Amino acid sequence: MRITPTRIFQIQRISAIALLVFMTTHMVVVHYPPMHIDFSQIIVRMGQPIWKAIDILFLLSVLVHALAGVYMVLTDLQKIGRYRQALGWIAVVLFVVFFFYGTKTIIAFQPPV
């Protein structure tokens, strides 16, 4: 299946909207909460399944947005553009590796008892 540059552009815009939502949530909850928050509260929050799901979706949108952007910039260059298919596969491999490692880290985190 071939993904066109237009489709990549659309995917990047959708991931940008997701990033806007996740970054706003992150800033409000972690950096500007209405009450005082300390590290022990963050540890407890990171152990909750809903926050793990939010962090995994945040990771997914960051990776999709970043790799799509880098791919599009590199394929716009004349000298590199002919390696479009190889760059696509490199982006897919990087996505899988980083998503696996990041998800594994998020899921494995357990707050101390």
N, C-alpha and C positions, 0 to 999 in steps of 0.2 A: 504494500500500500504506500503510495507516494503522498506526502503531505506538502501542499503548496505553500509558498511564502505568505499568501493571503491568510491561509489557515493558521500558520504560525503567528502571524500578526494578531489574529483574533484570539488565539490562545493566550498570547502575552497580555492582551488587554483584559481578558477575563481574570487572569492571575493578578493583574494590577489591582483590580477591584477587590479581589480576595485579600490581597496584601493590605489594602487600605483598611478593611474591616479588622483583620488580625492585628495590625499595628496599632490601631485605635484602641482595641480591646486590651492589648498588652500595655500600652501607655497608661490607660485609665486604671487598670487593675493592679499593675506592678509599681508604676512610678508615681502616680497621682491618686492614690486611694483616698476616700473621704476620712478614713481613720488611720491611726499609726499602724504601720506594718513592719514586722521584723522578719529575720531570716527563718525563724521557727514556723511562722505562718506560711512562708513560701514553700518550705519543705513539705508541710502538710498538704498544701494545694497541689504540689507536683506529684503527690501520691494518689490523687483522685483521678478516676478513669475519665471523667469529662474533660479535665484539663490536659490529660495525656492525649486525648483525641484532638483537642484544639491545637496542641503543640505539634502533633503529627500533620494536621491539615496546614498549619502555618509553615512547617518545613516543606511540605509538598508545593505550596504556592511560591515559596522563595526559590526552590530549585527549578520549577517550571519557568518562572519569570526570568531568572538569571540565565539559565542555559538557552532559552529561546532567544533572549537578547544577544548573548554572545554569538550564537550561531548566525543570527541575521546580520550582525555587524561584520563577522568574518567572511560570510559569503558575499557581502557587498563589495569586498575588495577584489580587484581584478585578478591579482596573482593567486589568491587563495580560493576564489570562487569555483575553480575547476575541481576542487577537492570537496565539493558539496556533500556527496554521499558519505565519504569518510568522516567528515566533520559531524554529520548527522549521527552516525553510529558512535562516534566518540562521545557526543552529547548524551545519547541514550545510555551508554555504559556508565558515564559519570553520574547520571541521574540515578541509576539502579544502585550503584555503590554508595553514594551519599545518602540516598533515601533509606537503604537497608541499615547502614551504620547509625544514622540519626534516629530511626524508628527503634532500633534495638536499644539504643541508649535511653530513649524516652521510656520505653516499656519496662526496661530493667530497673529503672530508678524506684526504690522503695524507701520511704522515710524510716528512720530508726525507730524502734519500738520503745 
